[in-house]
Amino acid sequence: MPDIFSEDTIAAIATPIGEGALSVIRLSGKSSIDALEGFFKGKKPLSECATHTIHYGTFSNGSGDLIDDVLVSVFRAPRSYTGEDSVEISTHGNPIISQNILTCLLKSGVRLAEPGEFTRRAFLNGRIDLAQAEAVCDLISSRTDTSLKGARNQLNGLLSRKVNELRDILVDIFSLLELELDFAEEDLEFADRSDIIARLDRLTGEVERLIDSFSFGRVFRDGVNVAIIGKPNVGKSSLLNYLLKESRAIVSSTPGTTRDIIREEIVIDGILYTLFDTAGIRQSADAVEAEGIFRSWESVKNADLVLFMNDIQTGIDEDMRKELRAHLESRRMITVLNKIDIDPGTAIDADIKISALTGSGVEGLFSVFRERVFESKIYSEKSAVITNVRHLDSLTKAREALRRSREGISGNMSGEFIAADLRMAEGSLSEIIGKTTTDDVLNNIFSKFCIGK
């Protein structure tokens, strides 16, 4: 990644590779408007055009050969996405056209943008904070309406406002403590210790609420991995086919039909579920089937939920249930009794009873999904929720520093030590929004972006 204070003018194709109706080339930097001189011909020079205006014209190469009719959008600093002078060139969606235009710009001295460099400049120029910058990446990669809404909330600053609110309270507290240190000889107390403890308790509670929201936010962003496991012919593949409304997996009365993991995705109530239909668990001398069974157990380790499928005719496989319970938290395993179309009045105990053939009970299975994934936690669209491991780490460090500072007050420690812990807590919160962030962290974040964003 180039120097973060680089004043180079950068360019990149911002639309996906391939044919389409339109293609967009973006430029940003102090020379982005001047860079089109000699290439773009419209009613008037772009240097005379006002910000946030669109201009029709032609784009020709250095020899004067026409490349395409284009629309050029002009955005002047500081009211642009990056906070710099910026231009977007809309062309017909043939990749040859957009590549030829980009080549002309690069030959004129414009540099090809690095991944995420436009958004990185928006962050460095104060247009957005770091949490909002990360939300841009999440917004692009969202795969459900729910994850899209969560990314949109973060981009709108919901999390950032909450973090800044907590930072302001911390700054107010340790400022009073540090003021006391300036008057140490007068033995003055500007901050009542019982009041500080009460405020720290409220702060710690808010931080813990954000930490607790991670499991909820991660589900919204990344979805839920569900392994469907059980002995052969208990209906694993039939359930997969029913959920997908298509014959994705082979269903046969012959044991061992499924020999490898079948992976499919489905959206239920706005949550992405990745389903893994696994090989039936049994002893097998067949090398291929044995490998499939090994992979079945591996999928259990990586699953958020495990559907332990059983056949109503053979009952619950207690040996397998015991083995699963030895490796799983109870909430992660859902014991499913299938084929209730054969015996709907069975007294066999299970978490849910279904028929993968008729679909009976499947809606109830979805309810169990929600209960196990979210437990009793409920967050509204107006709640700040974290979805990022980096944020979780920063909040965890902030919580520990807050706890140390409270212990320090209870132990009548010097205000200097208490203030130091509070500063550490504030610094950890500042990492989330990028008030204090190393170049390595920035490079890691923005390297995950696509080029052109």
C-alpha positions as CSV (number, residue, x, y, z in Angstrom):
1,M,0.0,0.0,0.0
2,P,1.4,3.5,-0.9
3,D,2.2,6.1,1.7
4,I,-1.1,6.9,3.5
5,F,-0.5,10.6,2.9
6,S,0.1,10.1,-0.8
7,E,-1.2,13.0,-3.0
8,D,-1.1,10.9,-6.1
9,T,-4.1,11.0,-8.4
10,I,-5.5,7.5,-8.5
11,A,-7.8,5.7,-10.9
12,A,-9.6,2.3,-11.2
13,I,-12.5,0.6,-12.9
14,A,-15.2,0.6,-10.2
15,T,-17.7,-1.8,-11.9
16,P,-17.3,-5.6,-12.0
17,I,-15.3,-7.2,-14.8
18,G,-17.4,-8.4,-17.8
19,E,-20.0,-7.1,-20.2
20,G,-22.8,-5.0,-19.0
21,A,-24.9,-1.9,-19.8
22,L,-22.4,0.5,-18.2
23,S,-18.9,0.6,-16.8
24,V,-17.5,3.3,-14.4
25,I,-13.9,4.5,-14.1
26,R,-13.2,6.5,-10.9
27,L,-10.5,9.0,-10.3
28,S,-9.5,10.8,-7.1
29,G,-6.8,13.3,-6.3
30,K,-5.9,16.9,-6.9
31,S,-5.3,16.3,-10.6
32,S,-8.3,14.1,-11.3
33,I,-10.1,16.8,-13.2
34,D,-7.1,18.0,-15.1
35,A,-6.2,14.4,-16.0
36,L,-9.1,14.3,-18.5
37,E,-7.8,17.3,-20.4
38,G,-6.9,16.2,-23.9
39,F,-9.1,13.1,-23.7
40,F,-12.6,14.4,-22.9
41,K,-14.4,16.8,-25.1
42,G,-17.7,18.3,-24.0
43,K,-19.6,21.6,-24.2
44,K,-17.0,23.2,-21.9
45,P,-13.8,22.2,-20.2
46,L,-14.2,20.2,-17.0
47,S,-12.1,22.7,-15.1
48,E,-15.0,25.2,-15.5
49,C,-17.7,22.7,-14.3
50,A,-19.3,23.0,-10.9
51,T,-19.2,20.2,-8.4
52,H,-21.9,17.5,-8.4
53,T,-22.6,18.0,-12.1
54,I,-22.7,15.5,-15.0
55,H,-21.4,16.2,-18.5
56,Y,-21.9,14.5,-21.8
57,G,-19.0,14.2,-24.3
58,T,-16.6,12.0,-26.0
59,F,-13.4,10.3,-24.8
60,S,-10.6,10.0,-27.3
61,N,-7.1,8.5,-26.9
62,G,-3.9,10.6,-27.2
63,S,-3.9,10.3,-31.0
64,G,-7.5,11.6,-31.2
65,D,-9.1,8.3,-32.0
66,L,-12.6,8.1,-30.5
67,I,-13.0,5.5,-27.7
68,D,-16.5,6.1,-26.6
69,D,-19.3,8.5,-25.8
70,V,-19.2,9.1,-22.0
71,L,-20.8,10.9,-19.1
72,V,-18.4,12.5,-16.7
73,S,-19.5,13.3,-13.1
74,V,-17.5,16.0,-11.3
75,F,-17.1,16.0,-7.5
76,R,-15.0,18.8,-6.0
77,A,-13.2,18.7,-2.7
78,P,-14.3,18.5,0.1
79,R,-17.8,17.4,-0.9
80,S,-16.8,14.1,-2.5
81,Y,-16.7,10.5,-1.4
82,T,-12.9,10.7,-0.8
83,G,-12.8,14.4,0.3
84,E,-10.7,15.1,-2.8
85,D,-11.4,16.3,-6.3
86,S,-13.0,13.2,-7.9
87,V,-14.3,12.2,-11.3
88,E,-16.4,9.3,-12.4
89,I,-16.5,8.3,-16.1
90,S,-19.5,6.3,-17.3
91,T,-19.0,4.3,-20.5
92,H,-20.7,1.6,-22.4
93,G,-20.2,-1.7,-20.6
94,N,-17.7,-3.4,-22.9
95,P,-14.6,-4.1,-20.8
96,I,-12.3,-3.2,-23.8
97,I,-13.7,0.4,-23.7
98,S,-13.2,0.9,-19.9
99,Q,-9.7,-0.7,-20.1
100,N,-8.7,1.6,-23.0
101,I,-9.8,4.6,-21.1
102,L,-8.0,3.5,-18.0
103,T,-4.8,2.9,-20.0
104,C,-5.0,6.5,-21.4
105,L,-5.2,7.9,-17.9
106,L,-2.4,5.8,-16.5
107,K,-0.1,6.9,-19.4
108,S,-0.9,10.5,-18.5
109,G,0.6,10.1,-15.0
110,V,-2.4,8.9,-13.0
111,R,-1.6,5.9,-10.8
112,L,-3.7,2.7,-10.5
113,A,-5.5,2.6,-7.2
114,E,-4.8,-0.1,-4.6
115,P,-7.6,-2.2,-3.1
116,G,-9.8,0.0,-0.9
117,E,-7.7,3.2,-1.6
118,F,-10.7,5.4,-2.4
119,T,-12.4,4.5,0.9
120,R,-9.0,4.7,2.7
121,R,-8.7,8.3,1.5
122,A,-12.3,9.0,2.6
123,F,-11.2,7.8,6.1
124,L,-7.9,9.8,6.1
125,N,-9.7,12.9,5.0
126,G,-12.3,12.7,7.7
127,R,-15.3,11.8,5.5
128,I,-16.0,8.6,7.5
129,D,-14.4,6.9,10.5
130,L,-12.8,3.5,10.5
131,A,-15.9,1.6,11.6
132,Q,-17.9,3.2,8.8
133,A,-15.1,2.4,6.3
134,E,-15.3,-1.3,7.4
135,A,-19.1,-1.1,6.9
136,V,-18.6,-0.1,3.3
137,C,-16.9,-3.5,2.7
138,D,-19.7,-5.3,4.6
139,L,-22.3,-3.4,2.5
140,I,-20.7,-4.6,-0.7
141,S,-20.4,-8.3,0.4
142,S,-23.9,-8.5,2.2
143,R,-25.8,-11.5,1.0
144,T,-29.2,-11.0,2.8
145,D,-31.5,-8.1,3.5
146,T,-30.7,-8.4,7.2
147,S,-26.9,-8.2,6.7
148,L,-27.4,-5.4,4.3
149,K,-29.5,-3.5,6.9
150,G,-26.8,-4.1,9.6
151,A,-24.0,-2.8,7.3
152,R,-26.1,0.2,6.4
153,N,-26.7,1.1,10.1
154,Q,-23.0,0.9,10.8
155,L,-22.2,3.0,7.7
156,N,-24.8,5.6,8.9
157,G,-22.7,5.8,12.1
158,L,-24.9,3.9,14.6
159,L,-22.0,2.1,16.2
160,S,-19.7,5.1,15.9
161,R,-22.1,7.4,17.8
162,K,-22.3,4.8,20.6
163,V,-18.5,4.5,20.8
164,N,-18.0,8.3,20.8
165,E,-20.7,8.6,23.5
166,L,-18.7,6.1,25.7
167,R,-15.4,7.9,24.9
168,D,-16.8,11.3,26.0
169,I,-17.9,9.9,29.4
170,L,-14.4,8.4,29.9
171,V,-12.6,11.6,28.9
172,D,-14.8,13.5,31.3
173,I,-13.9,11.2,34.2
174,F,-10.2,11.0,33.7
175,S,-10.0,14.7,33.0
176,L,-11.3,15.3,36.5
177,L,-8.8,12.8,38.0
178,E,-5.9,14.4,36.2
179,L,-7.0,17.8,37.3
180,E,-6.8,16.6,40.9
181,L,-3.2,15.6,40.3
182,D,-2.4,19.2,39.3
183,F,-3.6,20.3,42.8
184,A,-2.2,17.3,44.7
185,E,-0.5,19.6,47.3
186,E,-3.9,21.2,48.1
187,D,-5.4,17.8,48.6
188,L,-8.5,18.7,46.6
189,E,-11.0,16.1,45.2
190,F,-12.8,17.2,42.1
191,A,-14.4,13.8,41.4
192,D,-16.5,12.0,44.0
193,R,-15.3,8.4,44.1
194,S,-18.8,6.9,44.6
195,D,-20.1,8.9,41.6
196,I,-17.1,7.6,39.5
197,I,-17.8,4.0,40.5
198,A,-21.5,4.4,39.5
199,R,-20.5,5.9,36.1
200,L,-17.9,3.2,35.5
201,D,-20.5,0.5,36.3
202,R,-22.8,2.0,33.7
203,L,-20.0,2.3,31.2
204,T,-18.9,-1.3,31.8
205,G,-22.5,-2.5,31.3
206,E,-22.7,-0.6,28.0
207,V,-19.4,-2.1,26.8
208,E,-20.5,-5.6,27.9
209,R,-23.8,-5.2,26.0
210,L,-21.8,-4.4,22.8
211,I,-19.6,-7.4,23.4
212,D,-22.7,-9.6,23.9
213,S,-24.1,-8.3,20.6
214,F,-21.2,-9.9,18.7
215,S,-22.8,-13.4,18.5
216,F,-25.9,-11.7,17.1
217,G,-24.1,-9.4,14.7
218,R,-21.8,-12.2,13.4
219,V,-24.9,-14.2,12.5
220,F,-26.4,-11.3,10.7
221,R,-23.2,-10.7,8.7
222,D,-21.8,-14.2,8.1
223,G,-24.9,-16.5,8.6
224,V,-25.1,-19.9,10.3
225,N,-23.4,-23.1,9.4
226,V,-25.7,-26.1,9.9
227,A,-24.4,-29.7,9.7
228,I,-27.0,-32.3,9.0
229,I,-25.7,-35.6,10.6
230,G,-27.0,-39.0,11.4
231,K,-27.0,-42.6,10.3
232,P,-27.7,-43.6,6.7
233,N,-31.3,-43.4,5.4
234,V,-32.6,-41.2,8.3
235,G,-33.7,-38.5,5.8
236,K,-30.7,-36.1,5.8
237,S,-30.7,-35.6,2.0
238,S,-34.5,-35.6,1.9
239,L,-34.5,-32.7,4.3
240,L,-32.0,-30.8,2.3
241,N,-34.0,-31.3,-0.9
242,Y,-37.2,-30.1,0.9
243,L,-35.6,-27.0,2.2
244,L,-34.1,-26.1,-1.2
245,K,-37.3,-27.1,-3.1
246,E,-35.2,-29.1,-5.6
247,S,-33.5,-32.5,-5.8
248,R,-30.0,-31.4,-4.9
249,A,-29.0,-34.6,-3.1
250,I,-29.5,-38.2,-4.3
251,V,-32.1,-39.9,-2.2
252,S,-32.0,-43.7,-2.2
253,S,-32.9,-46.6,0.1
254,T,-29.3,-47.9,-0.4
255,P,-27.1,-46.9,2.6
256,G,-24.0,-44.9,1.8
257,T,-25.5,-42.9,-1.2
258,T,-24.0,-39.6,0.1
259,R,-20.3,-40.0,0.2
260,D,-19.1,-36.4,0.4
261,I,-20.3,-33.1,1.9
262,I,-23.0,-31.4,-0.1
263,R,-23.0,-27.6,0.7
264,E,-26.0,-25.4,-0.1
265,E,-27.2,-22.0,1.1
266,I,-30.7,-20.9,2.0
267,V,-32.1,-17.7,3.5
268,I,-34.7,-18.1,6.3
269,D,-36.2,-15.1,7.9
270,G,-33.4,-12.9,6.6
271,I,-30.6,-15.1,8.0
272,L,-28.2,-17.0,5.7
273,Y,-28.0,-20.7,6.6
274,T,-25.2,-22.8,5.0
275,L,-26.4,-26.4,5.1
276,F,-24.0,-29.3,5.0
277,D,-25.6,-32.6,4.0
278,T,-23.1,-35.2,5.3
279,A,-22.4,-38.9,4.7
280,G,-24.3,-41.3,6.9
281,I,-22.4,-42.3,10.0
282,R,-21.7,-46.0,10.2
283,Q,-18.8,-48.5,10.1
284,S,-17.7,-48.9,6.4
285,A,-14.9,-50.8,4.7
286,D,-15.3,-48.7,1.6
287,A,-12.4,-46.2,1.5
288,V,-14.4,-43.5,-0.2
289,E,-17.4,-43.8,2.1
290,A,-15.0,-43.9,5.1
291,E,-13.5,-40.6,4.0
292,G,-17.0,-39.1,3.7
293,I,-17.8,-40.2,7.2
294,F,-14.6,-38.6,8.5
295,R,-15.6,-35.4,6.8
296,S,-19.0,-35.6,8.4
297,W,-17.4,-35.5,11.8
298,E,-15.2,-32.7,10.8
299,S,-18.3,-30.7,9.7
300,V,-19.7,-31.1,13.2
301,K,-16.7,-29.3,14.7
302,N,-17.1,-26.3,12.4
303,A,-20.9,-26.1,12.6
304,D,-22.8,-23.4,14.5
305,L,-25.8,-25.8,14.7
306,V,-25.9,-29.6,14.2
307,L,-29.1,-31.3,13.1
308,F,-28.9,-34.8,14.6
309,M,-31.3,-36.7,12.3
310,N,-33.1,-39.8,13.4
311,D,-35.7,-42.2,11.9
312,I,-39.0,-42.7,13.7
313,Q,-38.8,-46.4,12.9
314,T,-35.5,-47.0,14.6
315,G,-35.7,-44.3,17.3
316,I,-33.0,-42.1,18.7
317,D,-29.4,-43.3,18.2
318,E,-28.4,-42.9,21.8
319,D,-24.7,-43.9,21.2
320,M,-24.3,-41.2,18.5
321,R,-26.2,-38.6,20.7
322,K,-23.9,-39.3,23.6
323,E,-20.8,-38.9,21.3
324,L,-22.2,-35.6,19.9
325,R,-23.0,-34.3,23.4
326,A,-19.4,-34.9,24.4
327,H,-18.2,-32.5,21.7
328,L,-21.0,-29.9,21.5
329,E,-22.7,-27.3,23.7
330,S,-26.2,-28.4,24.3
331,R,-27.7,-25.4,22.4
332,R,-25.7,-26.3,19.3
333,M,-27.3,-29.8,18.8
334,I,-30.9,-30.2,17.7
335,T,-32.2,-33.7,17.9
336,V,-34.6,-34.2,15.0
337,L,-37.0,-37.1,14.6
338,N,-37.9,-37.6,11.0
339,K,-40.7,-39.5,9.1
340,I,-43.6,-38.6,11.4
341,D,-45.8,-39.1,8.3
342,I,-45.4,-42.8,9.2
343,D,-46.3,-42.5,12.9
344,P,-47.5,-39.0,13.8
345,G,-48.4,-40.0,17.3
346,T,-45.1,-41.4,18.4
347,A,-44.0,-40.8,22.0
348,I,-40.3,-40.7,21.2
349,D,-38.7,-37.6,22.8
350,A,-36.8,-35.2,20.5
351,D,-36.3,-31.4,20.1
352,I,-38.4,-31.4,17.0
353,K,-40.4,-33.9,15.0
354,I,-40.7,-33.5,11.2
355,S,-41.5,-35.2,7.9
356,A,-38.9,-34.3,5.3
357,L,-41.2,-35.9,2.8
358,T,-44.3,-33.8,3.5
359,G,-42.7,-30.8,5.2
360,S,-44.7,-31.3,8.4
361,G,-43.0,-29.7,11.3
362,V,-40.3,-27.9,9.2
363,E,-41.7,-24.5,10.2
364,G,-41.2,-25.5,13.8
365,L,-37.6,-26.5,12.9
366,F,-37.0,-22.9,11.8
367,S,-38.3,-21.7,15.1
368,V,-35.8,-23.9,16.9
369,F,-33.1,-22.5,14.6
370,R,-33.9,-19.0,15.8
371,E,-34.1,-20.0,19.5
372,R,-30.7,-21.7,19.4
373,V,-28.9,-19.0,17.4
374,F,-30.3,-15.9,19.2
375,E,-31.2,-17.5,22.5
376,S,-33.1,-14.8,24.4
377,K,-31.2,-11.8,23.0
378,I,-33.2,-9.3,21.0
379,Y,-31.8,-6.3,19.2
380,S,-33.7,-3.7,17.3
381,E,-32.6,-1.9,14.2
382,K,-31.8,1.0,16.3
383,S,-29.4,-1.0,18.5
384,A,-25.6,-0.7,18.0
385,V,-24.4,-4.2,17.2
386,I,-20.8,-5.3,16.5
387,T,-20.0,-7.7,13.7
388,N,-16.3,-7.4,13.5
389,V,-13.6,-9.4,15.4
390,R,-11.4,-6.3,15.6
391,H,-14.2,-4.4,17.3
392,L,-14.7,-7.3,19.7
393,D,-11.0,-7.3,20.7
394,S,-11.0,-3.6,21.3
395,L,-14.1,-3.7,23.4
396,T,-12.7,-6.6,25.4
397,K,-9.6,-4.6,26.2
398,A,-11.7,-1.6,27.1
399,R,-13.8,-3.7,29.6
400,E,-10.7,-5.1,31.3
401,A,-9.2,-1.6,31.7
402,L,-12.6,-0.3,33.1
403,R,-12.6,-3.2,35.6
404,R,-9.0,-2.4,36.7
405,S,-9.9,1.3,37.2
406,R,-12.9,0.4,39.4
407,E,-10.7,-2.0,41.5
408,G,-8.2,0.8,41.8
409,I,-10.9,3.2,43.2
410,S,-12.1,0.6,45.6
411,G,-8.5,0.0,46.7
412,N,-7.9,3.7,47.3
413,M,-5.2,3.8,44.6
414,S,-3.7,7.1,43.5
415,G,-5.8,9.0,40.9
416,E,-2.8,8.8,38.6
417,F,-3.1,5.0,38.2
418,I,-6.9,5.1,37.9
419,A,-6.6,7.8,35.2
420,A,-4.0,5.7,33.3
421,D,-6.4,2.7,33.1
422,L,-9.2,5.0,32.0
423,R,-7.0,6.3,29.3
424,M,-6.3,2.8,28.2
425,A,-10.0,2.1,28.0
426,E,-10.6,5.2,26.0
427,G,-7.7,4.3,23.7
428,S,-9.2,0.9,23.0
429,L,-12.5,2.4,22.1
430,S,-10.7,4.9,19.9
431,E,-9.2,2.0,17.9
432,I,-12.7,1.0,16.8
433,I,-13.4,4.3,15.0
434,G,-9.8,4.9,14.0
435,K,-8.9,7.7,16.3
436,T,-5.8,5.7,17.2
437,T,-4.8,3.1,14.6
438,T,-1.5,1.8,13.3
439,D,-0.6,1.7,9.6
440,D,-0.5,-2.1,9.8
441,V,-4.1,-2.2,11.0
442,L,-5.2,0.1,8.2
443,N,-3.3,-1.9,5.6
444,N,-5.0,-5.1,6.8
445,I,-8.4,-3.5,6.7
446,F,-8.3,-1.9,3.3
447,S,-6.4,-4.7,1.6
448,K,-9.7,-6.7,1.9
449,F,-11.6,-4.2,-0.3
450,C,-12.0,-4.6,-4.0
451,I,-10.1,-2.3,-6.3
452,G,-12.1,0.7,-7.2
453,K,-13.8,1.1,-3.8
